[in-house]
Amino acid sequence: MWSLQLLPSLVLIASLAGSSWAATTNNLTIKTITGVYTGLIDPEFPNVRQFRSIPYAEPPLGKRRWLPPVPAYPSLRHSYAFRFPPPCSQYLTGNLTVWNSNITGFAIRAYGQPLVAGSMAQASSEDCLYLAIWTPTNATRDSNLPVALFLPGGSFVTGGVDVPYQQPAPWVQRTQRHVFVSANYRVNIAGFPWAAGLEEQNLGILDQRAALEWVYANIAAFGGDPSRITLWGHSAGGVAVDMVAHAFYDNPLAAGLFMQSGTAMVNVSYPDATHSNFSFVARNVGCDFPDSPADELACMRQVPMPLLQNFIGQYRDDHSSAPSAEFPPLGPFRPMPDEKTVFFNYTLRALQGRLPRLPALVSTTSNEQSSLTRYPRENVTEGPYQPRVDRETVSIFVCLASNTTHSREKQGLGGVTYRYEYAGNFSSLTPLGWMGAYHASDVPMIFGTYETVGGPGVTEFQREVATAMQDYVLAFMEDPAGGLKKMGWLPYGEVEGSSVGGRNLMRFASGGEVARIVNGGEVDDACILGREYNSSP
């Protein structure tokens, strides 16, 4: 990664170079510390420059497989950043889900491969540590625009930059007031191997920090303000934002955090002390070295990644629902506590004062779990059992947001934690009515892709909601501590001026209202007091 010693040196190199590191006259070729990149303008968004593929670290190939990211080396090499980068190696399940059947705009582009392929995504690659940048065409080094660095979700097993709903050109086109960056990071066994022969296990989290360090050192050349970076993630990306911020709490680089449907308060798995998960895969691909972790790792580094991804994915597709002695369950390859990068008890970290003292925006949708439950293939029209969906929405999402909010409030982080709930149910984004405000349904509203990628039937009310959400998030990016307050949205816990006793929660798209402040107890008390939860407020 850009070490604490190396990072100031790279920033100094850029500052000493002065105007030579600025954009060239055509404004589509930008010189950075690590290379020269020419972007493009999509005619559909004529006021947005897109730099679709910029490496922030060296390719993690060969002997670098399962090692921490190595920062991209300083260079003057010229590249055309015209195509989005391949997502990191991942598997396309052969089982039906709403994500590969009904709301495919949230899936990585498969370029002709079926989304229910039951094999590794052909477009994915180990050479994947790239980011993409969207910026107004007229932005210069002097623009000092606020910056979003977005970490995509996908349960730490799928996802990436090349996801249609998560490309914010429509939003940047409309506002012309911010720079947006999205970054790939390693997932599944490539990002979280938990192998006995390794010192670092949470490589995907280290990738995210490396991306943040690259953005901090280089974003000024694109018109961004490195002192106003909002580290933002959705779902697993939201969990990761919180984890990265805690792991580097004494040097956060970011100015604010946006944890969208996910925080580090998630119940992380216990460490796999025997490294049985990795070794189970190793045995099944011809790398059975039970007494030599070094040999096991050396052998596994020679196994083609598609073979690893296909074994893991197909084994889970076939056996996860009914494990047996013959086919034992294969655990997840996701972040696990190593007490260096990922921690088991984030509440304790807060009590110890070892947490990021940054303003935060924490959000949920009202019917999160509807899109994550088992696909109701026997009754797609009526959908899953709603009481179960409600219980899981509360336990998996509402409690995370509530616990994070109250932990931050108790530790006196300036009281600057903003909360929202999205309750929209718009037909252009929700093909099955029972899905409601499902997990991720607020993403295309903010990115602006609800209209350019979504289905037909966009209403004027939907546009009003989307515009309001975009403007509120941009206000947070511009001034994480006070931007929303200036727009009448008070932080959670701030009593003076509050109409709800300080439990300030903004609710979007409910009851025909674009946005209104409600008492956070309407959401959180389902977790705190066990009250009945309302998934359609």
Beta strands, then each sheet from edge to edge (+ up, - down):
strand 1: 29-32
strand 2: 35-38
strand 3: 48-55
strand 4: 78-80
strand 5: 91-92
strand 6: 119-120
strand 7: 130-136
strand 8: 145-151
strand 9: 179-183
strand 10: 224-234
strand 11: 256-260
strand 12: 360-365
strand 13: 417-422
strand 14: 504-510
strand 15: 513-519
sheet 1: 1+ 2- 4-
sheet 2: 3+ 7- 9+ 8+ 10+ 11+ 12+ 13+ 14+ 15-
sheet 3: 5+ 6-
end
